[in-house]
Amino acid sequence: MTDQEKVIFSAYTSIYISSNISAMHEYIESKIKRTLFSHELIDPEVQKEIREKVSSDYNKIDVTERKKVERALYE
């Protein structure tokens, strides 16, 4: 998974797998087109807004990549 995919995954799911929190914060702000305060990240309504705005990017993440790599290692 690329760093950008980690940012997108973290923004969509609220499960932070990206160590670059500021990149995730900037990404979310670019999607919701407003300033985001850290305390808003726990608000269910804001989380819903974020999911709606990043869903198209989230759905583009290739989840099969890992299997391809694992398979190549064992062939």
Buried (B, 14 or more C-beta within 10 A) or exposed (E): BEEBBBBBBBBBBEEBEBEBEEBBBEBBEEBBEEEBEEEBBEEEEBBEBBBEBBEEBBEEBEEEEEEEEEEEEEE
